[in-house]
Amino acid sequence: MRTCPPRLVLLLALCMALTACARARPVEETPRRSTATLGIDYAPETLVVRQVLPGSAAEQAGLQVGDRLLAVEGLPIQRAGDELRIVQRKQPGERVLVTVQRGALQITMQMGLDRRE
């Protein structure tokens, strides 16, 4: 009967131990994308609000058609989609600070986030 060389036995034992450890690790959940939204529609080229959804948190906060998005949570909105990167880190119902330009005024308001349908 042939015996295995000690190095091969050690290598097999190490492989079995690593396999057992890998199986014992909890499976990490894939982070879910947030379903939070500001509840507005805006022109991507100008960042000007075209529609405030009826009954939305934006409407309750006083956001108006014609307001131009300047910042969310103090982070400047320079192009379409910037606000999404901020809002997607939040959950519906959380509150955020939104800064808009309305005419010559710059207004910062606190508003809740709606659930995107």
N, CA, C and O of each residue as an XYZ file, in Angstrom:
468
protein
N       0.837     -1.182      0.000
C       0.000      0.000      0.000
C       0.884      1.249      0.000
O       1.880      1.310      0.720
N       0.522      2.220     -0.792
C       1.307      3.449     -0.916
C       0.807      4.482      0.082
O      -0.391      4.546      0.361
N       1.682      5.263      0.604
C       1.301      6.348      1.508
C       1.508      7.677      0.786
O       2.349      7.808     -0.103
N       0.717      8.641      1.199
C       0.825      9.978      0.605
C       1.993     10.715      1.240
O       2.254     10.558      2.433
N       2.686     11.507      0.460
C       3.752     12.322      1.043
C       3.159     13.309      2.057
O       2.045     13.795      1.860
N       3.874     13.605      3.118
C       3.354     14.502      4.165
C       2.899     15.860      3.637
O       1.920     16.411      4.140
N       3.573     16.402      2.653
C       3.176     17.704      2.100
C       1.806     17.622      1.444
O       1.005     18.548      1.574
N       1.526     16.536      0.745
C       0.233     16.363      0.091
C      -0.878     16.234      1.123
O      -1.963     16.788      0.941
N      -0.615     15.504      2.208
C      -1.599     15.355      3.287
C      -1.893     16.728      3.890
O      -3.052     17.074      4.119
N      -0.858     17.494      4.143
C      -1.031     18.837      4.711
C      -1.814     19.733      3.759
O      -2.686     20.482      4.199
N      -1.524     19.669      2.474
C      -2.227     20.474      1.473
C      -3.706     20.096      1.403
O      -4.565     20.974      1.324
N      -4.005     18.809      1.431
C      -5.402     18.355      1.415
C      -6.143     18.813      2.666
O      -7.299     19.227      2.584
N      -5.495     18.743      3.809
C      -6.121     19.176      5.061
C      -6.416     20.673      5.027
O      -7.467     21.122      5.486
N      -5.479     21.433      4.481
C      -5.671     22.877      4.366
C      -6.835     23.202      3.433
O      -7.647     24.075      3.738
N      -6.921     22.514      2.306
C      -8.033     22.724      1.367
C      -9.371     22.397      2.014
O     -10.345     23.126      1.828
N      -9.425     21.313      2.768
C     -10.685     20.928      3.433
C     -11.070     21.968      4.479
O     -12.249     22.295      4.620
N     -10.086     22.494      5.218
C     -10.370     23.502      6.244
C     -10.878     24.791      5.612
O     -11.832     25.390      6.109
N     -10.246     25.226      4.515
C     -10.687     26.446      3.834
C     -12.088     26.283      3.257
O     -12.885     27.220      3.307
N     -12.393     25.137      2.724
C     -13.727     24.873      2.189
C     -14.767     24.943      3.295
O     -15.844     25.509      3.109
N     -14.442     24.361      4.456
C     -15.371     24.392      5.588
C     -15.599     25.817      6.067
O     -16.728     26.186      6.393
N     -14.538     26.626      6.114
C     -14.678     28.034      6.536
C     -15.541     28.814      5.553
O     -16.386     29.611      5.962
N     -15.335     28.593      4.278
C     -16.105     29.315      3.262
C     -17.582     28.981      3.362
O     -18.432     29.850      3.171
N     -17.891     27.735      3.660
C     -19.295     27.337      3.788
C     -19.926     27.893      5.052
O     -21.131     28.143      5.083
N     -19.126     28.090      6.100
C     -19.652     28.556      7.385
C     -19.917     30.053      7.404
O     -20.668     30.529      8.256
N     -19.316     30.812      6.480
C     -19.523     32.256      6.446
C     -20.951     32.590      6.076
O     -21.519     31.971      5.176
N     -21.548     33.575      6.768
C     -22.893     33.990      6.372
C     -22.859     34.657      5.002
O     -21.897     35.342      4.656
N     -23.886     34.455      4.254
C     -23.992     35.062      2.931
C     -24.299     36.533      3.113
O     -25.246     36.890      3.814
N     -23.506     37.393      2.487
C     -23.745     38.827      2.585
C     -24.902     39.210      1.687
O     -24.988     38.786      0.534
N     -25.791     40.023      2.238
C     -26.923     40.479      1.446
C     -26.475     41.554      0.476
O     -25.643     42.398      0.809
N     -27.019     41.520     -0.704
C     -26.779     42.578     -1.666
C     -27.577     43.784     -1.209
O     -28.785     43.670     -0.998
N     -26.934     44.950     -1.046
C     -27.691     46.110     -0.598
C     -28.789     46.462     -1.594
O     -28.570     46.514     -2.804
N     -29.971     46.701     -1.044
C     -31.092     47.066     -1.901
C     -31.023     48.539     -2.233
O     -30.621     49.361     -1.409
N     -31.414     48.855     -3.435
C     -31.482     50.262     -3.813
C     -32.656     50.896     -3.095
O     -33.718     50.294     -2.939
N     -32.441     52.085     -2.676
C     -33.505     52.811     -2.004
C     -34.619     53.123     -2.996
O     -34.383     53.288     -4.193
N     -35.816     53.197     -2.480
C     -36.956     53.569     -3.315
C     -37.381     55.000     -3.001
O     -38.503     55.403     -3.311
N     -36.484     55.764     -2.386
C     -36.808     57.139     -2.012
C     -36.745     58.063     -3.221
O     -35.944     57.867     -4.135
N     -37.610     59.074     -3.203
C     -37.633     60.062     -4.282
C     -38.031     61.420     -3.711
O     -38.643     61.506     -2.646
N     -37.676     62.474     -4.433
C     -38.063     63.824     -4.019
C     -39.515     64.141     -4.368
O     -40.098     65.060     -3.792
N     -40.101     63.405     -5.292
C     -41.497     63.656     -5.670
C     -41.666     64.807     -6.644
O     -42.679     65.506     -6.626
N     -40.662     65.000     -7.499
C     -40.721     66.077     -8.491
C     -40.266     65.546     -9.844
O     -39.658     64.480     -9.943
N     -40.575     66.311    -10.874
C     -40.031     66.091    -12.210
C     -39.389     67.410    -12.600
O     -39.983     68.474    -12.424
N     -38.177     67.338    -13.129
C     -37.493     68.575    -13.501
C     -36.839     68.415    -14.865
O     -36.605     67.304    -15.341
N     -36.554     69.556    -15.478
C     -35.883     69.572    -16.778
C     -34.406     69.255    -16.546
O     -33.716     70.006    -15.856
N     -33.910     68.142    -17.121
C     -32.536     67.736    -16.847
C     -31.479     68.764    -17.274
O     -30.418     68.857    -16.657
N     -31.764     69.517    -18.309
C     -30.758     70.470    -18.794
C     -30.675     71.731    -17.943
O     -29.628     72.378    -17.911
N     -31.752     72.094    -17.254
C     -31.755     73.330    -16.467
C     -31.953     73.108    -14.969
O     -31.743     74.027    -14.176
N     -32.352     71.902    -14.574
C     -32.643     71.553    -13.182
C     -33.833     72.339    -12.617
O     -33.973     72.485    -11.403
N     -34.684     72.842    -13.515
C     -35.872     73.596    -13.097
C     -37.043     72.620    -12.941
O     -37.309     71.799    -13.819
N     -37.726     72.731    -11.816
C     -38.856     71.847    -11.515
C     -39.979     72.095    -12.518
O     -40.451     73.221    -12.673
N     -40.400     71.021    -13.199
C     -41.511     71.097    -14.162
C     -42.815     70.649    -13.533
O     -43.889     71.101    -13.930
N     -42.723     69.751    -12.542
C     -43.938     69.236    -11.908
C     -43.622     68.835    -10.472
O     -42.592     68.222    -10.190
N     -44.533     69.197     -9.573
C     -44.486     68.735     -8.199
C     -45.649     67.748     -8.071
O     -46.808     68.118     -8.256
N     -45.335     66.510     -7.758
C     -46.371     65.485     -7.730
C     -47.397     65.783     -6.643
O     -47.028     66.054     -5.500
N     -48.687     65.734     -6.990
C     -49.742     66.020     -6.015
C     -49.663     65.067     -4.824
O     -49.519     63.855     -4.985
N     -49.759     65.637     -3.640
C     -49.727     64.841     -2.413
C     -48.334     64.421     -1.984
O     -48.180     63.710     -0.991
N     -47.325     64.847     -2.714
C     -45.948     64.442     -2.395
C     -45.393     65.268     -1.233
O     -45.936     66.310     -0.867
N     -44.301     64.770     -0.672
C     -43.611     65.515      0.382
C     -43.083     66.837     -0.154
O     -42.998     67.819      0.584
N     -42.723     66.865     -1.444
C     -42.250     68.110     -2.064
C     -43.358     69.163     -2.048
O     -43.110     70.334     -1.760
N     -44.577     68.736     -2.360
C     -45.713     69.662     -2.332
C     -45.948     70.155     -0.906
O     -46.177     71.344     -0.688
N     -45.890     69.245      0.059
C     -46.096     69.625      1.466
C     -45.020     70.579      1.958
O     -45.291     71.443      2.791
N     -43.781     70.428      1.439
C     -42.679     71.303      1.855
C     -42.742     72.668      1.190
O     -42.082     73.609      1.633
N     -43.541     72.783      0.115
C     -43.678     74.071     -0.557
C     -42.851     74.229     -1.815
O     -42.733     75.338     -2.335
N     -42.271     73.143     -2.321
C     -41.542     73.210     -3.587
C     -42.518     73.600     -4.684
O     -43.663     73.147     -4.686
N     -42.078     74.436     -5.615
C     -42.979     74.943     -6.659
C     -42.402     74.718     -8.050
O     -41.187     74.646     -8.234
N     -43.305     74.607     -9.026
C     -42.898     74.568    -10.421
C     -42.132     75.859    -10.699
O     -42.571     76.940    -10.308
N     -40.992     75.747    -11.370
C     -40.147     76.914    -11.646
C     -38.970     77.029    -10.700
O     -38.005     77.730    -11.005
N     -39.022     76.350     -9.543
C     -37.871     76.346     -8.643
C     -36.714     75.631     -9.337
O     -36.918     74.647    -10.047
N     -35.501     76.135     -9.124
C     -34.308     75.489     -9.702
C     -33.540     74.802     -8.587
O     -33.172     75.440     -7.601
N     -33.292     73.485     -8.736
C     -32.547     72.719     -7.737
C     -31.111     73.207     -7.650
O     -30.409     73.282     -8.658
N     -30.679     73.538     -6.441
C     -29.296     73.969     -6.228
C     -28.505     72.948     -5.414
O     -27.344     72.675     -5.717
N     -29.143     72.375     -4.364
C     -28.425     71.450     -3.486
C     -29.397     70.536     -2.753
O     -30.549     70.894     -2.511
N     -28.912     69.355     -2.406
C     -29.635     68.424     -1.539
C     -28.651     68.007     -0.452
O     -27.548     67.543     -0.741
N     -29.063     68.178      0.795
C     -28.204     67.876      1.947
C     -26.893     68.663      1.886
O     -25.847     68.184      2.323
N     -26.969     69.875      1.338
C     -25.801     70.742      1.264
C     -24.837     70.415      0.129
O     -23.841     71.112     -0.065
N     -25.133     69.350     -0.623
C     -24.270     68.978     -1.746
C     -24.829     69.581     -3.026
O     -26.007     69.392     -3.328
N     -24.006     70.306     -3.790
C     -24.501     70.996     -4.979
C     -25.020     70.023     -6.037
O     -24.455     68.951     -6.251
N     -26.103     70.424     -6.687
C     -26.673     69.674     -7.807
C     -26.244     70.423     -9.055
O     -26.740     71.513     -9.341
N     -25.316     69.828     -9.798
C     -24.774     70.506    -10.974
C     -25.305     69.932    -12.278
O     -25.283     70.600    -13.312
N     -25.783     68.690    -12.228
C     -26.348     68.068    -13.436
C     -27.391     67.041    -13.017
O     -27.423     66.587    -11.873
N     -28.237     66.690    -13.968
C     -29.300     65.725    -13.709
C     -28.709     64.428    -13.160
O     -27.714     63.918    -13.676
N     -29.324     63.914    -12.130
C     -28.881     62.664    -11.522
C     -28.071     62.863    -10.262
O     -27.943     61.931     -9.468
N     -27.510     64.067    -10.048
C     -26.742     64.307     -8.830
C     -27.600     64.079     -7.594
O     -27.143     63.494     -6.612
N     -28.855     64.546     -7.647
C     -29.727     64.395     -6.481
C     -30.050     62.933     -6.224
O     -30.257     62.534     -5.078
N     -30.095     62.128     -7.283
C     -30.400     60.702     -7.109
C     -29.316     60.001     -6.308
O     -29.615     59.146     -5.474
N     -28.065     60.352     -6.551
C     -26.973     59.729     -5.809
C     -27.060     60.038     -4.322
O     -26.632     59.234     -3.494
N     -27.603     61.182     -3.982
C     -27.763     61.559     -2.579
C     -28.999     60.878     -2.001
O     -28.935     60.276     -0.929
N     -30.112     60.971     -2.702
C     -31.393     60.450     -2.212
C     -31.364     58.929     -2.098
O     -31.998     58.375     -1.200
N     -30.648     58.244     -2.981
C     -30.639     56.783     -2.955
C     -29.951     56.217     -1.718
O     -30.079     55.027     -1.430
N     -29.233     57.045     -0.992
C     -28.624     56.611      0.272
C     -29.613     56.702      1.431
O     -29.328     56.255      2.542
N     -30.761     57.279      1.159
C     -31.779     57.500      2.190
C     -32.957     56.553      1.977
O     -33.059     55.881      0.951
N     -33.826     56.518      2.952
C     -35.028     55.698      2.871
C     -36.257     56.605      2.805
O     -36.221     57.734      3.293
N     -37.342     56.116      2.204
C     -38.580     56.904      2.194
C     -38.961     57.291      3.621
O     -38.862     56.490      4.550
N     -39.395     58.530      3.766
C     -39.777     59.032      5.085
C     -38.665     59.812      5.765
O     -38.938     60.649      6.626
N     -37.412     59.551      5.393
C     -36.317     60.338      5.969
C     -36.425     61.766      5.463
O     -36.997     62.021      4.403
N     -35.868     62.695      6.233
C     -35.941     64.101      5.870
C     -34.591     64.563      5.309
O     -33.529     64.136      5.762
N     -34.665     65.443      4.315
C     -33.464     66.009      3.696
C     -33.633     67.513      3.563
O     -34.751     68.028      3.545
N     -32.509     68.207      3.469
C     -32.527     69.640      3.193
C     -32.373     69.833      1.695
O     -31.455     69.293      1.077
N     -33.276     70.604      1.123
C     -33.247     70.891     -0.306
C     -33.137     72.401     -0.471
O     -33.914     73.155      0.114
N     -32.166     72.837     -1.272
C     -31.986     74.261     -1.544
C     -32.363     74.520     -2.991
O     -31.889     73.849     -3.907
N     -33.233     75.515     -3.176
C     -33.694     75.879     -4.518
C     -33.526     77.378     -4.722
O     -33.411     78.148     -3.769
N     -33.516     77.764     -5.983
C     -33.559     79.186     -6.332
C     -34.962     79.463     -6.844
O     -35.443     78.800     -7.763
N     -35.606     80.438     -6.248
C     -36.946     80.849     -6.657
C     -36.875     82.337     -6.958
O     -36.868     83.173     -6.055
N     -36.823     82.651     -8.261
C     -36.623     84.050     -8.645
C     -35.252     84.483     -8.168
O     -34.248     83.841     -8.474
N     -35.212     85.591     -7.405
C     -33.947     86.097     -6.886
C     -33.609     85.493     -5.521
O     -32.530     85.739     -4.983
N     -34.527     84.706     -4.966
C     -34.337     84.139     -3.625
C     -33.694     82.759     -3.680
O     -33.925     81.978     -4.603
N     -32.885     82.487     -2.670
C     -32.363     81.140     -2.467
C     -33.030     80.612     -1.200
O     -32.897     81.209     -0.132
N     -33.743     79.500     -1.316
C     -34.544     78.971     -0.212
C     -34.076     77.563      0.126
O     -33.906     76.728     -0.762
N     -33.870     77.303      1.414
C     -33.552     75.957      1.883
C     -34.733     75.473      2.701
O     -35.189     76.150      3.623
N     -35.221     74.291      2.351
C     -36.372     73.726      3.056
C     -36.083     72.290      3.439
O     -35.326     71.589      2.767
N     -36.694     71.870      4.520
C     -36.580     70.481      4.929
C     -37.804     69.741      4.425
O     -38.932     70.208      4.582
N     -37.579     68.586      3.821
C     -38.718     67.827      3.308
C     -38.467     66.344      3.479
O     -37.324     65.892      3.535
N     -39.547     65.601      3.561
C     -39.451     64.154      3.641
C     -39.258     63.576      2.243
O     -39.469     64.258      1.240
N     -38.859     62.331      2.194
C     -38.713     61.639      0.928
C     -39.895     60.717      0.726
O     -40.337     60.038      1.653
N     -40.401     60.700     -0.491
C     -41.513     59.832     -0.847
C     -40.978     58.478     -1.304
O     -39.789     58.318     -1.579
N     -41.885     57.514     -1.376
C     -41.551     56.192     -1.916
C     -41.803     56.204     -3.415
O     -42.891     56.555     -3.874
N     -40.784     55.818     -4.169
C     -40.912     55.767     -5.620
C     -41.777     54.562     -5.981
O     -41.578     53.460     -5.471
N     -42.715     54.791     -6.851
C     -43.617     53.704     -7.301
C     -43.063     53.022     -8.506
O     -43.677     52.089     -9.024
